[in-house]
Structures are given as C-alpha cells and as structure tokens.
Amino acid sequence: MGIYSDVILPKLCDLSMRNKRLHPYRERVIGAAEGRILEIGSGSGLNLPFYRPDVREILALEPDPALLAMARRASHSKMPVNFIEASAEAIPLDDESVDTVVTTWTLCTIPRAATALAEMRRVLRPQGRLLFVEHGLSPDRRVRWWQDSLTPIWRRINGGCHLNRPIRSMIEDGGFRIDRIEMGYMRGPKPMTFMYEGGARPR
C-alpha cells in the first residue's frame, strides 16, 4: 500500500482510483502540465495517459516499489517517463530543475505535507507551476464537523488519508501564490468529496 493518495479514497482502493468521474479532473490538471514534469505520488500510473505527447519528460515519484512496478508495466514505451522511488519529503532532484509539479489526491496523505510542499517549491523553476487537484477541508461547518470526527479512524483504515486538510492554505503557506483555484463538491459523501483544483507559482 502506498504512502500517498491518488484518489478521493486512498490507494488501497484501486478500483475507486479508476472512477471515470475523476477523468475530467485529470484531463484538466494533467493536460496543463508542460516541459519537465515531476508528478508527486504517481502511484500505479493512472495519470500517465492524460499527459500531452509533447511533454519533455515525466519524473514519476512514488515511495511504494509495488506501485512503481505497476506503473512501469502500464506506461507506454514511447512516453518519456523516469520512475523515481522516493518520498516527496526528500525529493532527489536539483534546485529549480523542473517546469511543472503535479499532485493529484496526494497532499491528504503525505505525513509531513509542509516539508513536501517546501521540496516541491525548491525543485520548481522560478517561472514553473504547481498543478493540483485534492480533496480536503470543506467550508461548511456541518461537513467540517464530520471531517474532523471521521479523520482519526479514516487515517487508520485508509493509508493515512486526512479528510480535513486545508489544501489552499497549505499550498500558500508552502511558499506558493495560487493563480487559479476552483472549489466544490463532486458527487458522493460530502466529507470525502470537497475538491480543490488549480495552479500555483512559487513566490
């Protein structure tokens, strides 16, 4: 089981990761990535088909060797993908060496998310961009109550996934300036389905 999440439900639910309702999110976020791309928590490679064919290189970072093996088997031989077995909290890349960082349903699960965001900022070029789609803290008080109440057990049974992380403020506190964000519920139980989708640049 991976440390990071790649869907509303964590990676232990691979069938949920393949939910077609997530495709529009993937198409928008992954389709905007360009240049040399670092994908955080790439998992079993479900995002790979959504990258444009003109990207220069994809660096697929994932701490779980089993998921990396699945991604290698799933990747097209012509795709410029390099798989990296490593943690987002210690990215083994040079400073300012990537054009785009992509994170899809990942920040909910990284144990030290602030450290990981600082690492993402470090490896991004000054004009680079962080592209994200995440689930997290709802603005609705009643939903937040459920998120806070459910998160302790949810973390234990779902690979460390937090339902109540304030994604926008986490990204901003990580040294990024958000230039686009859309927030709202997708279909499903509200504590699990409040989405943050957008882009940010290093400050």
Beta strands, then each sheet from edge to edge (+ up, - down):
strand 1: 36-40
strand 2: 57-61
strand 3: 81-84
strand 4: 98-104
strand 5: 124-135
strand 6: 176-185
strand 7: 194-202
sheet 1: 3+ 2+ 1+ 4+ 5+ 7- 6+
end
